[in-house]
């Protein structure tokens, strides 16, 4: 197991496959705990690093080489998780050992992006382990072992891997918004925002639909959090959210459930989308203080 850190990235999927295929049930937790400690995804060349480094590349040949290295790196990471996914699906001991290995880790600093991705992978792959996976993830969030920054790193640097687990991400985000623990609720709302920013139009539409459902559910906490998430999305991703304005404006059918503060948030979202549409994609920020004066215009533009 000590050789894992020195294995080249392109050889890592083969090495991990060999380890997982030959692990004995009695040793599974110990072996996978060691494997988990020695797998370091931070050593991979990541897309965000590529974007910043490309600015410094003067030669077209060098730029092409850099892009090729990043593509190769991402393909290797994808293959690595495909190997883990197959083992989790067909080897019950491996699936349970991964969960146990993460659960047994007590130090906050020991937790890494790999842990979150594996928990999402297990939740997505094995229905029999979903409750256990959700329980472990909730516990880690409450203990501060899964900070939102770790999740952001996972989505930003490994979106091609995580996108395969989108149904589980959506399901967990929906469940977490029902939680009584503020950290779990915050984590769920962050999952929505990261999924919207990192994934394709289908996933974005599903995220918006889920948020609208929360708003119309009648639950005060869900309503407030969902409106806050939509507010963040309209500020950070105005042009993207504009494509789903039709879904957002259906919240108007439930305004009788909203208090004045919530209505103000809703009109801020709608007016921002409306004026952005009117300006053919340019972003015009409407302050919260002036929301009321623009709300009528927002409704005319969106409904007309």
C-alpha positions, -999 to 999 in steps of 0.1 A, spaced: 0 0 0 30 23 6 37 23 -32 4 40 -40 16 76 -35 45 70 -59 24 54 -87 19 75 -118 -16 89 -122 -21 70 -155 -13 37 -137 -33 44 -106 -67 29 -119 -50 -4 -126 -32 -5 -92 -64 4 -73 -84 -22 -93 -59 -49 -83 -61 -39 -47 -99 -39 -46 -103 -71 -65 -80 -90 -42 -90 -76 -8 -104 -101 17 -136 -94 36 -118 -96 70 -92 -71 59 -114 -48 38 -117 -19 63 -80 -19 71 -69 -21 35 -94 6 22 -85 28 52 -49 27 41 -58 31 4 -79 62 13 -50 78 32 -26 73 3 -49 84 -26 -43 121 -31 -65 138 -58 -49 172 -51 -18 161 -70 -39 160 -102 -37 188 -128 -70 205 -125 -91 226 -149 -89 258 -128 -52 255 -125 -51 251 -163 -70 283 -169 -47 304 -147 -15 288 -161 -26 292 -197 -24 330 -193 13 326 -189 18 303 -218 31 321 -249 37 293 -273 7 276 -290 26 243 -288 30 247 -251 -7 256 -247 -17 225 -267 6 203 -246 -9 218 -213 -44 211 -225 -35 175 -234 -20 169 -200 -51 182 -183 -74 160 -204 -52 130 -197 -53 138 -160 -90 141 -159 -95 109 -179 -73 91 -154 -93 104 -124 -125 94 -142 -112 59 -147 -101 57 -111 -136 64 -99 -151 40 -125 -129 13 -109 -141 22 -74 -177 23 -86 -175 -12 -101 -160 -25 -68 -187 -8 -47 -215 -21 -69 -204 -58 -71 -184 -62 -38 -206 -57 -7 -176 -58 16 -158 -30 -4 -189 -8 -3 -193 -11 34 -156 -8 41 -154 26 22 -182 39 44 -166 26 75 -131 39 66 -145 74 62 -167 71 93 -137 60 114 -117 91 104 -120 115 134 -96 143 126 -111 172 106 -79 177 87 -79 141 76 -110 145 54 -106 153 18 -124 156 -16 -120 119 -21 -142 112 9 -171 133 -4 -169 119 -39 -168 83 -26 -199 90 -4 -218 104 -33 -206 74 -54 -218 49 -29 -251 67 -24 -256 67 -62 -246 31 -68 -259 11 -39 -295 15 -28 -289 -7 3 -262 16 16 -280 49 10 -293 55 45 -259 46 60 -241 69 35 -265 98 43 -261 92 80 -223 94 78 -224 125 56 -248 143 79 -225 134 109 -194 146 91 -211 179 82 -223 185 118 -188 178 131 -172 203 106 -153 175 88 -170 183 54 -167 221 51 -184 238 21 -150 247 7 -142 210 4 -174 206 -15 -166 235 -38 -132 220 -46 -149 187 -55 -174 203 -78 -150 228 -94 -121 203 -99 -139 170 -106 -172 180 -121 -170 154 -149 -168 127 -122 -195 142 -99 -220 148 -126 -226 111 -128 -240 113 -93 -264 142 -99 -296 124 -89 -280 116 -56 -267 152 -52 -302 165 -59 -319 140 -35 -294 148 -7 -298 185 -12 -335 182 -9 -333 161 23 -307 184 39 -329 214 35 -354 196 58 -327 193 85 -330 210 119 -292 215 120 -280 248 104 -248 234 91 -266 206 72 -291 230 58 -263 253 46 -245 223 30 -276 214 11 -281 249 -2 -244 250 -13 -249 217 -31 -277 233 -51 -255 263 -60 -225 242 -69 -245 218 -91 -261 247 -109 -227 263 -116 -209 231 -126 -233 211 -146 -253 213 -179 -286 228 -187 -306 197 -178 -292 197 -143 -296 234 -140 -333 231 -148 -337 203 -122 -320 225 -96 -343 254 -103 -374 232 -103 -363 217 -69 -358 252 -55 -392 264 -67 -408 233 -51 -391 242 -18 -405 277 -20 -440 265 -27 -439 238 0 -451 260 27 -422 253 50 -408 286 64 -372 274 66 -372 258 31 -389 289 17 -363 313 31 -333 291 22 -345 285 -13 -351 322 -20 -316 329 -7 -302 303 -30 -321 318 -60 -309 352 -50 -273 340 -50 -278 324 -84 -294 355 -99 -264 376 -87 -237 351 -97 -252 334 -127 -277 359 -141 -274 349 -178 -277 312 -169 -307 317 -146 -325 338 -173 -331 305 -193 -352 293 -164 -372 325 -157 -404 307 -166 -399 283 -138 -390 310 -113 -420 331 -120 -444 302 -111 -436 312 -75 -460 341 -81 -488 315 -78 -478 310 -42 -473 346 -30 -501 342 -5 -477 320 14 -450 346 15 -444 373 41 -434 409 30 -396 401 34 -400 370 12 -420 389 -14 -392 415 -15 -367 387 -22 -388 373 -49 -393 406 -66 -356 413 -65 -350 380 -83 -377 386 -109 -368 422 -115 -331 413 -120 -341 386 -145 -365 409 -162 -341 438 -167 -314 414 -178 -337 399 -204 -347 434 -215 -310 443 -220 -304 412 -241 -282 395 -215 -264 424 -199 -266 423 -161 -283 453 -144 -283 450 -106 -314 461 -88 -308 468 -52 -330 454 -25 -340 489 -14 -355 497 -48 -371 463 -54 -406 475 -46 -404 503 -72 -393 479 -99 -415 450 -90 -444 461 -112 -421 464 -142 -406 430 -135 -440 414 -136 -449 432 -168 -417 420 -185 -419 385 -172 -456 379 -176 -460 398 -208 
